[in-house]
Amino acid sequence: MGAQNGKDLLIKVDLTGDGQFETIAGLRATRVSFNAESVDVTSLESQGGWRELLSGAGVKSAAISGSGVFKDANTDERARQIFFDGETPGFQVIIPDFGVVEGPFQMTAIEYAGSHNGEATYEMSMASAGALSFVAL
């Protein structure tokens, strides 16, 4: 995979629950991370004293974050609603030349900021709330 344009990493939300995803408006920076906990099964019999991990065990998780400016769009209102109602709607993350990750996420933080001589900005963080699917591009 060669160099990619950062603006092509998109975070989309299912606005109405009907499977129609819309890009969250105003985002300038986006990030997605995947994690898998390991389960250590090392014992006195482990060959050469090397650590052993249990294959397929542990908790998998993903986190999404983004920051940007308000666009007064439906997605601004929907993001606030998701946070305050504690919903776990479907999200899609489009990773250029890699694939699409889709599944439920909970908005774990939303922050608003602004200065007297600049635009109002926001930052949001989301945590996976169920099984995720991946489709390669």
C-alpha positions in Angstrom: 0.0 0.0 0.0 1.5 3.3 -1.1 1.0 6.7 0.4 -2.6 7.7 0.9 -4.4 11.0 1.3 -5.4 11.5 5.0 -8.7 13.0 4.1 -9.7 9.7 2.5 -9.9 8.0 6.0 -13.6 8.5 6.6 -15.8 7.9 9.6 -19.4 7.4 8.7 -22.5 6.9 11.0 -25.8 5.2 10.3 -28.1 8.2 10.8 -31.4 6.4 11.0 -30.7 2.7 11.6 -31.6 1.7 8.0 -28.0 1.0 6.9 -27.5 4.2 5.0 -24.1 5.6 6.3 -23.2 9.3 6.0 -19.8 10.8 6.6 -19.5 12.8 9.8 -19.3 16.4 8.6 -16.5 18.7 9.5 -13.9 16.2 10.5 -10.3 17.3 9.8 -8.4 14.5 11.5 -9.5 10.9 12.0 -7.9 7.8 13.7 -8.8 4.2 14.1 -7.0 1.6 16.3 -7.4 -2.1 16.8 -6.4 -4.0 20.0 -6.3 -7.6 21.1 -5.6 -8.7 24.6 -3.3 -11.7 25.0 -3.8 -14.6 27.3 -0.5 -15.8 28.8 -0.4 -19.6 29.2 3.4 -19.9 30.0 4.3 -22.7 32.4 7.4 -24.4 33.7 7.2 -26.7 30.7 7.3 -23.8 28.1 10.1 -24.6 25.7 13.2 -22.6 26.5 11.4 -20.5 29.0 9.7 -18.6 26.2 6.3 -17.0 26.8 3.3 -18.8 25.3 0.0 -17.2 24.3 -3.3 -18.9 23.9 -4.4 -18.5 20.3 -7.8 -17.0 19.6 -8.3 -16.0 23.3 -8.6 -12.5 24.7 -10.8 -9.5 24.1 -10.6 -7.6 20.8 -11.5 -4.0 20.6 -11.4 -1.0 18.3 -11.4 2.7 19.0 -12.2 5.6 16.6 -11.5 9.3 17.2 -11.9 12.4 15.2 -11.7 16.1 15.4 -13.0 18.9 13.3 -15.2 21.9 12.9 -19.0 22.3 13.0 -20.8 22.2 9.7 -24.3 22.6 11.0 -25.2 19.3 9.4 -27.4 16.4 10.4 -24.3 14.5 11.6 -23.5 17.2 14.2 -26.9 16.8 15.7 -26.8 13.0 15.5 -23.4 12.8 17.2 -24.7 14.8 20.2 -27.8 12.5 20.3 -25.7 9.4 20.2 -23.6 10.6 23.2 -26.4 11.9 25.4 -28.7 8.9 24.7 -25.9 6.3 25.2 -26.7 4.7 21.8 -24.5 2.2 20.0 -25.4 2.8 16.3 -23.6 1.4 13.3 -20.4 3.1 12.1 -18.2 2.6 9.1 -14.5 3.4 8.9 -13.2 3.7 5.3 -9.5 3.0 5.3 -8.1 3.9 1.8 -6.6 1.0 -0.1 -7.2 -1.3 2.8 -10.9 -1.8 3.5 -14.1 -1.0 5.4 -14.6 -1.7 9.1 -18.2 -1.7 10.2 -20.1 -2.3 13.4 -21.6 -0.8 16.6 -19.7 1.8 18.5 -20.4 3.8 21.6 -19.4 7.5 21.8 -17.2 7.6 24.9 -16.2 11.3 24.8 -17.2 14.4 23.0 -15.4 17.7 23.6 -16.1 21.2 22.4 -13.6 24.1 22.2 -13.2 27.5 20.7 -11.2 30.7 21.1 -12.4 34.3 20.6 -10.5 34.6 17.3 -11.1 31.2 15.8 -13.6 28.6 14.9 -15.5 26.3 17.3 -14.1 22.8 17.2 -15.0 19.4 18.5 -13.3 16.1 19.3 -15.0 12.7 19.7 -13.9 9.3 20.8 -15.8 6.0 20.2 -15.3 2.4 21.5 -16.4 -0.7 19.7 -19.6 -2.1 21.3 -19.9 -5.5 19.5 -18.6 -7.6 16.7 -17.0 -5.8 13.8 -16.8 -6.8 10.2 -14.1 -6.1 7.7 -14.3 -6.0 3.9 -11.1 -5.5 1.9 -11.1 -2.9 -0.9 
